Amino acid sequence: MLGLLPLNALAVGYGWLAAGMTGWAASFGPEPYRPPMTELGVACGGVALIGVALWLAGLRRAAAFQLVPLLALAVLMTG
């Protein structure tokens, strides 16, 4: 269960990196910032897949904890 924390950190970190780089690039042009939905969707899918696997393995509390990184990525999606 603790071995999944680095995977969550990588997924959320990837989402933050993608959103940050997109926001940085948008600051140099006339286009407004739009969240990188593809990258954030892939990261959300990975975290959700881990949560489903944990739920099926019977680790209900660990699966419920997967809502924390999902909510962090959802906040990034709102822009």
Secondary structure by P-SEA (a helix, b strand, c coil): cccaaaaaaaaaaaaaaaaaaaaaaaaacccccccaaaaaaaaaaaaaaaaaaaaaacaaaaaaaaaaaaaaaaaaaac
